[in-house]
C-alpha cells in the first residue's frame, strides 16, 4: 500500500504544480489596436498580467472598461502566455433579464435587448443607421411617439402645402 500512497502523493504534487485558471482585474485601458485585444491587470492573488490576449466570439468585439474582472487560462501553465476567456463588469451589466433573453450593453447605459415575446428594445441617445443602398421596413404599422419624422428638411408634422383647392384636386408638393 505504501507504493500506491507514494504514487498518489507524486501525482498530487504534479497536479498542484500546474497553473490553473484564475481571476484578475483590468487596470488601465485594453489595447484594441493589434489583431487580438490585449489586457493588462493584476490577478486576485497579486500576480501581474501583462498583455494577455482577450479571446472573443466571432462577430462581437469589446473593449472592457477599467475595473472589469476577467478569467485567465494560463496556456502551458504560464501566466505570461495566458489568454483571457471572459470579462465582466457587474456595475454595468444589465440585471433582471428573463431566461432566454440576450443583451448588448455599454458603460454609458446604451443597450439592445432581445426580450421575451419577440420584442427587440434599443436604448440610446442617438440611433444612427448607415446603409449604402437603402433601409427597408416591412411592417403593417410604423409608429412614432412624441416626435416628428423628417425627409431631408421637410417635416411630416410641420410641413405646409401651397396651391390647395378644396375638393378632389391634388395639392402642390410640400413647402419647406
Backbone as a chain_set.jsonl record, in Angstrom:
{"seq": "XXXXXXXXXXXXXXXXXXXXXXXXXXXXXXXXXXXXXXXXXXXXXXXXXXXXXXXXXXXXXXXXXXXXXXXXXXXXXXXXXXXXXXXXXXXXXXXXXXXXXXXXXXXXXXXXXXXXXXXXXXXXXXXXXXXXXXXXXXXXXXXXXXXXXXXXXXXXXXXXXXXXXXXXXXXXXXXX", "coords": {"N": [[0.809, -1.199, 0.0], [2.055, 1.216, 0.538], [3.432, 1.88, -1.768], [1.404, 2.621, -3.544], [0.386, 4.84, -2.14], [2.636, 6.463, -2.311], [2.759, 6.875, -5.091], [0.288, 8.185, -5.476], [0.802, 10.478, -3.976], [2.894, 11.659, -5.457], [1.569, 12.176, -7.864], [-0.367, 13.994, -6.94], [1.332, 16.119, -6.14], [2.41, 16.894, -8.627], [0.063, 17.646, -10.005], [-0.669, 19.809, -8.404], [1.308, 21.595, -9.069], [0.675, 22.551, -11.56], [-0.392, 25.371, -13.247], [-3.471, 26.756, -12.722], [-6.628, 27.966, -14.138], [-7.451, 31.395, -13.36], [-8.7, 34.342, -11.623], [-8.728, 37.847, -12.461], [-8.225, 41.459, -12.476], [-8.864, 44.198, -14.581], [-6.617, 46.799, -15.178], [-6.089, 50.083, -16.172], [-6.288, 50.685, -19.707], [-7.646, 48.538, -22.145], [-5.827, 47.246, -24.929], [-6.777, 47.686, -28.084], [-5.733, 47.809, -30.617], [-3.986, 45.855, -31.891], [-4.326, 42.675, -33.736], [-5.646, 40.988, -31.957], [-7.336, 41.818, -28.987], [-5.533, 43.135, -26.25], [-5.009, 42.608, -22.806], [-4.15, 44.03, -19.704], [-3.456, 43.728, -16.265], [-4.097, 42.763, -12.926], [-3.786, 39.762, -11.136], [-6.072, 38.192, -8.828], [-4.62, 37.164, -6.758], [-2.503, 38.809, -6.706], [-0.604, 38.602, -8.756], [1.075, 39.976, -11.597], [-0.491, 40.735, -14.719], [0.3, 40.92, -17.972], [-0.395, 42.182, -21.048], [-2.066, 39.984, -21.956], [-3.884, 37.978, -24.271], [-7.195, 38.71, -25.253], [-9.71, 36.633, -25.926], [-12.529, 36.532, -28.013], [-15.913, 35.962, -29.083], [-16.53, 35.323, -32.549], [-17.511, 38.047, -34.553], [-18.341, 39.652, -32.496], [-16.984, 42.194, -30.655], [-15.269, 43.734, -27.977], [-14.248, 46.397, -25.764], [-13.282, 46.189, -22.781], [-14.132, 48.122, -19.858], [-12.031, 49.877, -17.463], [-11.395, 48.209, -14.413], [-12.892, 45.995, -14.918], [-13.534, 42.54, -14.383], [-11.774, 39.47, -15.07], [-11.178, 36.207, -16.525], [-8.362, 34.221, -16.564], [-6.737, 31.897, -18.572], [-4.056, 30.071, -18.196], [-1.884, 29.222, -20.65], [-0.093, 26.285, -21.155], [0.468, 26.371, -18.512], [1.63, 28.798, -17.895], [1.505, 32.071, -16.791], [2.3, 34.306, -18.269], [1.784, 33.517, -20.833], [-0.888, 33.401, -20.972], [-4.396, 33.369, -21.868], [-7.234, 35.431, -22.011], [-10.421, 34.502, -21.27], [-12.919, 35.378, -20.636], [-14.754, 38.312, -19.704], [-16.106, 40.63, -17.32], [-18.175, 43.146, -15.893], [-19.754, 43.992, -13.262], [-21.033, 46.341, -12.47], [-22.1, 47.594, -14.717], [-23.437, 45.649, -16.129], [-26.49, 44.463, -17.463], [-29.274, 43.833, -15.469], [-31.738, 41.507, -14.268], [-32.665, 40.151, -16.494], [-34.797, 37.902, -18.268], [-35.063, 34.286, -18.492], [-33.533, 33.136, -21.452], [-33.385, 35.651, -22.663], [-31.326, 38.095, -24.333], [-28.64, 40.427, -24.287], [-26.893, 43.348, -25.38], [-24.693, 45.78, -24.135], [-23.478, 48.969, -22.877], [-21.106, 50.896, -20.913], [-22.2, 53.384, -20.739], [-24.894, 53.197, -20.611], [-26.269, 52.514, -22.89], [-28.15, 50.121, -24.764], [-29.127, 47.035, -26.331], [-31.686, 44.873, -26.313], [-32.805, 41.629, -26.663], [-35.8, 40.589, -26.108], [-38.198, 38.553, -24.289], [-41.142, 37.316, -25.921], [-40.623, 38.076, -28.484], [-39.609, 40.709, -28.875], [-37.575, 43.424, -29.594], [-35.604, 45.702, -28.007], [-34.112, 48.807, -28.085], [-31.983, 51.113, -26.494], [-30.807, 54.346, -26.338], [-29.124, 57.543, -26.908], [-28.789, 58.743, -29.458], [-29.693, 57.179, -32.415], [-28.276, 55.769, -35.121], [-28.277, 54.805, -38.491], [-26.316, 53.482, -40.995], [-26.541, 52.98, -44.261], [-25.556, 51.913, -47.38], [-27.138, 51.484, -49.581], [-30.068, 51.181, -49.156], [-32.689, 51.498, -46.672], [-35.026, 49.287, -45.552], [-38.283, 48.675, -44.46], [-40.607, 46.316, -43.563], [-43.645, 46.291, -42.561], [-46.892, 46.382, -41.044], [-47.477, 48.656, -39.596], [-45.935, 51.658, -38.688], [-44.91, 53.368, -36.029], [-44.486, 56.455, -34.42], [-43.815, 57.917, -31.447], [-44.495, 60.895, -29.78], [-42.854, 62.607, -31.337], [-41.352, 63.743, -34.405], [-41.202, 63.15, -37.949], [-38.799, 63.47, -40.441], [-37.941, 64.128, -43.829], [-35.117, 64.813, -45.418], [-35.168, 68.214, -45.026], [-37.858, 68.448, -44.633], [-40.629, 68.419, -42.669], [-42.866, 66.008, -41.427], [-44.76, 66.564, -39.585], [-44.908, 69.38, -39.431], [-45.022, 70.452, -42.017], [-46.181, 72.516, -44.747], [-48.485, 73.003, -47.437], [-48.819, 74.364, -50.771], [-51.017, 76.011, -53.137], [-53.526, 74.859, -52.681], [-56.731, 73.67, -53.239], [-59.946, 73.323, -52.182], [-61.676, 70.255, -52.388], [-61.653, 67.715, -54.909], [-59.181, 67.945, -56.081], [-55.56, 67.629, -56.454], [-53.037, 68.747, -54.289], [-50.181, 71.026, -54.577], [-46.665, 70.148, -54.107], [-44.968, 69.783, -50.877], [-44.075, 72.709, -48.96], [-41.008, 73.806, -48.001]], "CA": [[0.0, 0.0, 0.0], [2.896, 2.413, 0.551], [3.764, 2.215, -3.157], [0.25, 3.344, -4.083], [0.367, 6.149, -1.48], [3.747, 7.221, -2.883], [2.328, 7.274, -6.44], [-0.766, 9.194, -5.281], [1.462, 11.688, -3.483], [3.614, 12.252, -6.588], [0.547, 12.706, -8.794], [-0.95, 15.174, -6.298], [2.323, 17.202, -6.217], [2.465, 17.342, -10.026], [-1.174, 18.378, -10.301], [-0.624, 21.072, -7.668], [2.277, 22.496, -9.699], [0.127, 23.055, -12.818], [-1.102, 26.643, -13.076], [-4.887, 26.606, -13.058], [-7.283, 29.24, -14.467], [-7.614, 32.274, -12.199], [-9.372, 35.624, -11.847], [-7.942, 39.064, -12.378], [-8.954, 42.711, -12.656], [-8.259, 45.075, -15.573], [-6.135, 48.122, -14.764], [-5.745, 50.828, -17.381], [-7.161, 50.533, -20.869], [-7.322, 47.408, -23.019], [-5.229, 47.647, -26.202], [-7.574, 47.086, -29.161], [-5.105, 48.079, -31.912], [-3.491, 44.664, -32.607], [-5.333, 41.75, -34.238], [-6.387, 40.476, -30.807], [-7.289, 42.766, -27.881], [-4.607, 42.774, -25.182], [-5.455, 43.029, -21.483], [-3.169, 44.043, -18.621], [-4.11, 43.926, -14.982], [-3.488, 42.061, -11.805], [-4.548, 38.616, -10.66], [-6.602, 38.417, -7.484], [-3.575, 36.789, -5.794], [-1.464, 39.821, -6.795], [0.336, 38.413, -9.854], [0.841, 40.905, -12.707], [-0.94, 40.21, -16.003], [0.785, 41.893, -18.949], [-0.718, 41.953, -22.46], [-2.659, 38.688, -22.29], [-4.858, 38.12, -25.35], [-8.612, 38.542, -24.924], [-10.403, 35.925, -26.998], [-13.951, 36.849, -28.032], [-16.649, 35.259, -30.124], [-16.526, 35.949, -33.864], [-18.603, 38.976, -34.817], [-18.56, 40.502, -31.33], [-15.726, 42.654, -30.073], [-15.487, 44.687, -26.903], [-13.103, 46.992, -25.083], [-13.792, 46.247, -21.411], [-13.691, 49.292, -19.106], [-11.151, 49.652, -16.31], [-12.074, 47.599, -13.273], [-13.559, 44.755, -15.307], [-12.907, 41.296, -13.94], [-11.555, 38.545, -16.171], [-10.685, 34.86, -16.237], [-7.149, 33.916, -17.327], [-6.412, 30.491, -18.769], [-2.619, 30.073, -18.494], [-1.514, 28.196, -21.619], [1.136, 25.615, -20.72], [0.689, 26.674, -17.098], [2.398, 30.032, -17.765], [0.689, 33.278, -16.754], [2.729, 35.203, -19.343], [1.213, 33.035, -22.089], [-2.304, 33.186, -20.722], [-5.422, 34.023, -22.664], [-8.401, 35.822, -21.232], [-11.534, 33.833, -21.938], [-14.19, 36.021, -20.29], [-14.674, 39.54, -18.92], [-17.386, 41.008, -16.696], [-18.17, 44.325, -15.028], [-21.077, 43.911, -12.648], [-21.658, 47.656, -12.328], [-22.79, 47.981, -15.943], [-24.19, 44.524, -16.691], [-27.941, 44.57, -17.307], [-29.774, 42.868, -14.492], [-33.161, 41.207, -14.349], [-33.08, 39.512, -17.743], [-35.543, 36.66, -18.116], [-34.408, 33.167, -19.187], [-33.585, 33.201, -22.901], [-33.147, 36.996, -23.174], [-29.94, 38.397, -24.692], [-28.445, 41.873, -24.297], [-25.628, 44.049, -25.588], [-24.802, 46.994, -23.333], [-22.253, 49.732, -22.681], [-20.995, 51.545, -19.606], [-22.939, 54.643, -20.781], [-26.323, 52.926, -20.486], [-26.862, 52.082, -24.156], [-28.396, 48.677, -24.771], [-30.033, 46.364, -27.257], [-32.139, 43.694, -25.582], [-33.72, 40.712, -27.332], [-36.657, 40.237, -24.986], [-39.228, 37.523, -24.456], [-42.281, 37.794, -26.693], [-40.105, 38.518, -29.78], [-39.502, 42.162, -28.82], [-36.206, 43.941, -29.523], [-35.664, 47.036, -27.422], [-32.839, 49.524, -28.112], [-31.985, 52.318, -25.682], [-29.639, 55.187, -26.579], [-29.421, 58.959, -27.113], [-28.93, 58.903, -30.904], [-29.651, 55.894, -33.122], [-27.879, 56.098, -36.487], [-28.135, 53.665, -39.397], [-25.569, 53.8, -42.211], [-26.824, 51.987, -45.301], [-25.083, 52.469, -48.647], [-28.126, 51.292, -50.635], [-31.383, 51.623, -48.691], [-33.237, 50.904, -45.459], [-36.354, 48.796, -45.913], [-39.082, 48.169, -43.346], [-41.825, 45.639, -43.981], [-44.477, 46.234, -41.37], [-48.199, 46.995, -41.269], [-47.605, 49.901, -38.844], [-44.735, 52.314, -38.19], [-45.439, 54.307, -35.05], [-43.543, 57.363, -33.781], [-44.491, 58.522, -30.289], [-43.975, 62.128, -29.212], [-41.812, 63.243, -32.122], [-41.622, 64.123, -35.778], [-40.443, 62.439, -38.977], [-38.344, 64.407, -41.463], [-37.22, 63.674, -45.01], [-34.263, 65.991, -45.598], [-35.604, 69.233, -44.068], [-39.314, 68.557, -44.679], [-41.235, 67.799, -41.503], [-44.179, 65.413, -41.614], [-45.642, 67.191, -38.611], [-44.995, 70.829, -39.581], [-44.972, 70.955, -43.399], [-47.35, 73.178, -45.319], [-48.571, 72.868, -48.892], [-49.319, 75.55, -51.475], [-51.886, 75.705, -54.259], [-54.564, 73.937, -52.228], [-58.108, 73.995, -53.548], [-60.804, 72.325, -51.568], [-62.366, 69.393, -53.332], [-60.985, 66.464, -55.295], [-57.898, 68.215, -56.745], [-54.358, 67.285, -55.714], [-52.261, 69.946, -53.99], [-48.773, 71.038, -54.95], [-45.778, 69.492, -53.15], [-44.751, 70.497, -49.626], [-43.239, 73.904, -48.903], [-40.007, 73.573, -46.942]], "C": [[0.853, 1.265, 0.0], [3.3, 2.82, -0.862], [2.626, 3.036, -3.768], [0.158, 4.727, -3.448], [1.461, 7.039, -2.043], [3.381, 7.727, -4.283], [1.265, 8.363, -6.345], [-0.158, 10.527, -4.852], [2.193, 12.406, -4.621], [2.635, 12.866, -7.59], [-0.044, 13.992, -8.217], [0.008, 16.367, -6.369], [2.409, 17.759, -7.632], [1.227, 18.151, -10.4], [-1.195, 19.738, -9.621], [0.319, 22.073, -8.326], [1.774, 23.068, -11.022], [-0.688, 24.305, -12.526], [-2.52, 26.471, -13.581], [-5.469, 27.959, -13.467], [-7.505, 30.059, -13.203], [-8.274, 33.578, -12.62], [-8.383, 36.774, -11.768], [-8.836, 40.278, -12.571], [-8.157, 43.611, -13.593], [-7.862, 46.398, -14.937], [-5.68, 48.85, -16.015], [-6.744, 50.537, -18.482], [-6.698, 49.332, -21.684], [-6.778, 47.953, -24.337], [-5.965, 46.927, -27.331], [-6.952, 47.288, -30.538], [-4.57, 46.831, -32.607], [-4.646, 43.781, -33.077], [-6.195, 41.15, -33.148], [-6.244, 41.498, -29.685], [-6.366, 42.244, -26.789], [-5.056, 43.407, -23.872], [-4.271, 42.989, -20.521], [-3.917, 44.319, -17.329], [-3.348, 43.199, -13.899], [-4.392, 40.909, -11.393], [-5.02, 38.868, -9.237], [-5.63, 37.982, -6.4], [-2.384, 37.745, -5.89], [-0.488, 39.666, -7.943], [0.032, 39.372, -10.997], [0.432, 40.156, -13.976], [-0.539, 41.266, -17.029], [0.46, 41.434, -20.361], [-1.148, 40.519, -22.762], [-3.741, 38.925, -23.338], [-6.268, 37.851, -24.84], [-9.289, 37.878, -26.11], [-11.897, 36.167, -26.868], [-14.615, 36.072, -29.155], [-16.592, 36.045, -31.423], [-17.744, 36.863, -34.01], [-18.924, 39.885, -33.65], [-17.197, 40.902, -30.801], [-16.025, 43.729, -29.046], [-14.161, 45.273, -26.45], [-13.553, 47.176, -23.632], [-13.278, 47.477, -20.662], [-12.791, 48.901, -17.928], [-11.971, 49.118, -15.142], [-12.822, 46.328, -13.617], [-12.799, 43.565, -14.748], [-12.759, 40.381, -15.141], [-11.078, 37.208, -15.649], [-9.499, 34.596, -17.162], [-6.966, 32.408, -17.374], [-4.927, 30.443, -19.15], [-2.236, 28.898, -19.408], [-0.16, 27.596, -21.208], [1.464, 25.901, -19.268], [1.412, 27.981, -16.861], [1.475, 31.246, -17.835], [1.036, 34.194, -17.917], [2.182, 34.774, -20.704], [-0.279, 32.76, -21.948], [-3.19, 33.871, -21.738], [-6.604, 34.319, -21.744], [-9.62, 35.308, -21.968], [-12.895, 34.44, -21.591], [-13.903, 37.299, -19.511], [-16.065, 39.871, -18.4], [-17.175, 42.28, -15.91], [-19.577, 44.455, -14.471], [-21.789, 45.243, -12.495], [-22.536, 47.975, -13.533], [-23.661, 46.878, -16.539], [-25.68, 44.728, -16.444], [-28.425, 43.463, -16.387], [-31.258, 42.622, -14.728], [-33.609, 40.632, -15.675], [-33.833, 38.22, -17.429], [-34.818, 35.541, -18.847], [-34.617, 33.263, -20.698], [-33.348, 34.588, -23.48], [-31.653, 37.231, -23.378], [-29.79, 39.909, -24.745], [-27.017, 42.246, -24.664], [-25.762, 45.35, -24.809], [-23.448, 47.683, -23.227], [-22.255, 50.349, -21.288], [-21.714, 52.893, -19.582], [-24.451, 54.442, -20.69], [-27.017, 52.571, -21.79], [-27.082, 50.579, -24.11], [-29.282, 48.278, -25.937], [-30.4, 45.059, -26.577], [-33.112, 42.907, -26.447], [-34.566, 40.1, -26.226], [-37.61, 39.091, -25.329], [-40.387, 38.146, -25.227], [-41.863, 38.384, -28.034], [-40.109, 40.033, -29.908], [-38.023, 42.525, -28.733], [-36.304, 45.386, -29.072], [-34.268, 47.647, -27.415], [-32.985, 50.808, -27.312], [-30.69, 53.081, -25.923], [-30.063, 56.645, -26.657], [-29.665, 59.23, -28.591], [-28.756, 57.538, -31.559], [-29.393, 56.201, -34.587], [-27.703, 54.815, -37.288], [-27.394, 54.152, -40.636], [-25.801, 52.671, -43.205], [-26.427, 52.588, -46.638], [-26.113, 52.321, -49.772], [-29.507, 51.782, -50.194], [-31.685, 50.978, -47.336], [-34.668, 50.52, -45.801], [-37.039, 48.259, -44.662], [-40.352, 47.557, -43.91], [-42.678, 45.423, -42.746], [-45.834, 46.868, -41.664], [-48.364, 48.336, -40.55], [-46.228, 50.384, -38.414], [-45.219, 53.433, -37.293], [-44.314, 55.125, -34.453], [-44.301, 58.058, -32.661], [-43.767, 59.794, -29.857], [-42.911, 62.823, -30.023], [-42.283, 63.586, -33.514], [-40.803, 63.229, -36.7], [-40.074, 63.461, -40.037], [-37.678, 63.654, -42.598], [-36.441, 64.893, -45.481], [-34.731, 67.033, -44.585], [-37.124, 69.368, -44.015], [-39.914, 67.729, -43.543], [-42.601, 67.227, -41.846], [-45.2, 66.109, -40.719], [-45.9, 68.671, -38.918], [-45.089, 71.326, -41.022], [-46.305, 71.562, -43.835], [-47.336, 72.949, -46.829], [-49.092, 74.164, -49.493], [-50.24, 75.085, -52.606], [-53.003, 74.75, -53.902], [-55.936, 74.477, -52.613], [-58.963, 72.903, -52.935], [-61.519, 71.522, -52.64], [-61.507, 68.195, -53.682], [-59.637, 66.694, -55.963], [-56.733, 67.855, -55.83], [-53.542, 68.561, -55.494], [-50.868, 69.865, -54.574], [-47.97, 70.318, -53.865], [-45.584, 70.33, -51.892], [-43.859, 71.723, -49.804], [-42.286, 73.711, -47.728], [-40.084, 74.629, -45.866]], "O": [[0.405, 2.297, -0.499], [3.493, 4.009, -1.12], [2.874, 4.039, -4.437], [-0.121, 5.7, -4.149], [1.249, 8.236, -2.235], [3.662, 8.877, -4.62], [1.337, 9.361, -7.063], [-0.574, 11.584, -5.328], [2.114, 13.629, -4.732], [2.868, 13.962, -8.099], [-0.202, 14.975, -8.94], [-0.421, 17.493, -6.623], [2.473, 18.975, -7.813], [1.326, 19.203, -11.03], [-1.682, 20.713, -10.193], [0.148, 23.28, -8.157], [2.39, 23.989, -11.559], [-1.567, 24.298, -11.664], [-2.741, 26.087, -14.729], [-4.871, 28.995, -13.177], [-7.719, 29.512, -12.121], [-8.392, 33.881, -13.807], [-7.349, 36.69, -11.105], [-10.04, 40.153, -12.799], [-6.947, 43.776, -13.438], [-8.658, 47.037, -14.249], [-4.957, 48.282, -16.833], [-7.896, 50.187, -18.223], [-5.5, 49.135, -21.886], [-7.218, 49.003, -24.806], [-5.805, 45.721, -27.519], [-7.588, 46.966, -31.541], [-4.686, 46.741, -33.829], [-5.811, 44.103, -32.843], [-7.36, 40.833, -33.388], [-5.145, 41.999, -29.451], [-6.405, 41.064, -26.441], [-5.432, 44.579, -23.827], [-3.49, 42.038, -20.522], [-4.898, 45.063, -17.315], [-2.128, 43.046, -13.954], [-5.611, 41.06, -11.31], [-4.428, 39.674, -8.52], [-5.781, 38.375, -5.243], [-1.365, 37.527, -5.235], [0.388, 40.515, -8.108], [-1.133, 39.57, -11.341], [0.949, 39.077, -14.264], [-1.005, 42.402, -16.95], [0.977, 40.416, -20.822], [-0.655, 39.907, -23.71], [-4.433, 39.942, -23.304], [-6.507, 36.897, -24.099], [-9.426, 38.482, -27.174], [-12.472, 36.034, -25.787], [-13.947, 35.586, -30.068], [-16.604, 37.275, -31.414], [-18.859, 36.497, -33.639], [-19.716, 40.814, -33.804], [-16.352, 40.048, -30.529], [-16.933, 44.54, -29.23], [-13.094, 44.719, -26.717], [-14.14, 48.203, -23.291], [-12.112, 47.842, -20.811], [-12.795, 47.76, -17.468], [-13.107, 49.538, -14.923], [-13.334, 45.648, -12.729], [-11.571, 43.585, -14.652], [-13.509, 40.486, -16.111], [-10.638, 37.08, -14.507], [-9.607, 34.728, -18.381], [-7.032, 31.729, -16.349], [-4.572, 30.738, -20.291], [-2.261, 27.739, -18.994], [0.796, 28.327, -20.946], [2.598, 25.703, -18.832], [1.783, 28.265, -15.722], [0.751, 31.43, -18.814], [0.139, 34.805, -18.498], [2.124, 35.584, -21.629], [-0.855, 31.984, -22.711], [-2.784, 34.834, -22.388], [-6.918, 33.556, -20.831], [-9.837, 35.629, -23.136], [-13.91, 34.065, -22.179], [-12.936, 37.37, -18.752], [-17.072, 39.446, -18.967], [-16.112, 42.478, -15.32], [-20.477, 44.968, -15.136], [-23.016, 45.281, -12.401], [-23.605, 48.565, -13.38], [-24.529, 47.153, -17.367], [-26.087, 45.118, -15.35], [-28.028, 42.305, -16.52], [-31.945, 43.451, -15.326], [-34.804, 40.619, -15.968], [-33.538, 37.537, -16.448], [-34.024, 35.819, -19.746], [-35.741, 33.449, -21.166], [-33.128, 34.706, -24.685], [-30.821, 36.643, -22.687], [-30.7, 40.607, -25.193], [-26.063, 41.554, -24.308], [-26.829, 45.964, -24.816], [-22.406, 47.07, -23.455], [-23.263, 50.328, -20.581], [-21.833, 53.498, -18.517], [-25.205, 55.414, -20.693], [-28.227, 52.348, -21.803], [-26.304, 49.848, -23.498], [-30.071, 49.07, -26.452], [-29.532, 44.233, -26.294], [-34.12, 43.443, -26.909], [-34.117, 39.213, -25.501], [-37.792, 38.725, -26.49], [-40.587, 39.36, -25.188], [-42.637, 39.106, -28.662], [-40.555, 40.58, -30.917], [-37.3, 41.991, -27.892], [-37.005, 46.193, -29.683], [-33.345, 47.09, -26.82], [-33.988, 51.511, -27.432], [-29.601, 52.537, -25.738], [-31.243, 56.953, -26.489], [-30.649, 59.881, -28.943], [-27.788, 56.829, -31.287], [-30.224, 56.839, -35.233], [-27.068, 53.864, -36.832], [-27.804, 55.132, -41.258], [-25.323, 51.552, -43.017], [-26.907, 53.662, -46.998], [-25.978, 52.966, -50.811], [-30.056, 52.703, -50.799], [-31.015, 50.033, -46.92], [-35.436, 51.35, -46.289], [-36.453, 47.489, -43.901], [-41.087, 48.21, -44.651], [-42.457, 44.484, -41.981], [-45.913, 47.804, -42.46], [-49.293, 49.083, -40.856], [-45.445, 49.624, -37.845], [-45.879, 54.36, -37.765], [-43.3, 54.573, -34.025], [-45.315, 58.713, -32.904], [-42.564, 59.77, -29.598], [-42.118, 63.575, -29.456], [-43.482, 63.704, -33.764], [-39.821, 62.622, -36.273], [-40.923, 64.231, -40.487], [-36.954, 62.681, -42.383], [-37.032, 65.891, -45.894], [-34.695, 66.763, -43.384], [-37.632, 70.313, -43.411], [-39.732, 66.514, -43.468], [-43.409, 67.897, -42.49], [-46.373, 66.221, -41.075], [-47.006, 69.16, -38.685], [-45.227, 72.532, -41.231], [-47.38, 71.183, -43.369], [-46.279, 72.725, -47.417], [-49.728, 74.964, -48.808], [-50.238, 73.913, -52.98], [-53.395, 73.918, -54.721], [-56.25, 75.633, -52.329], [-58.728, 71.713, -53.145], [-61.916, 72.059, -53.675], [-60.728, 67.714, -52.859], [-58.996, 65.728, -56.378], [-56.88, 67.783, -54.609], [-53.379, 69.362, -56.414], [-50.417, 68.805, -55.009], [-48.517, 69.925, -52.834], [-46.005, 71.486, -51.857], [-43.002, 71.762, -50.686], [-42.717, 73.48, -46.598], [-39.318, 74.587, -44.903]]}, "num_chains": 1, "name": "protein.A"}
